[in-house]
C-alpha cells in the first residue's frame, strides 16, 4: 500500500511553493485537496500521475492556482500544531496497546 505516515513531505513541498501530485493515502490524504492544492491520483494509477504532471507543467494557470492553494494550506498550519497532532497519534497508539506494524497510518 502507498503510505506517507504523517504527510509531512506533502506539507514541505506545499510550503516550498510546489503543487503536489500524489496518491491521497496515509497522511497525505489529510492535506491534499484534489484540484485545490495539488492533484490526487488513485494508488497504482501511473497514467493518472503522468497525465497530472504533464497537465501541471503545461498549464501555467493551473500551476499558479495549485501553488496558491498549497501556500494557503500550509499558512494555516504551524509546526506546534502538527507536532501536537503527532503526539496525539502516539498517545492513542500507546493507550490502545498498538505495536509497530499494527497501525494503519492516516486512517
Helices and strands as residue ranges (DSSP letters): H 8-15, E 20-23, G 26-30, E 38-41, H 46-58, H 60-75, H 79-95
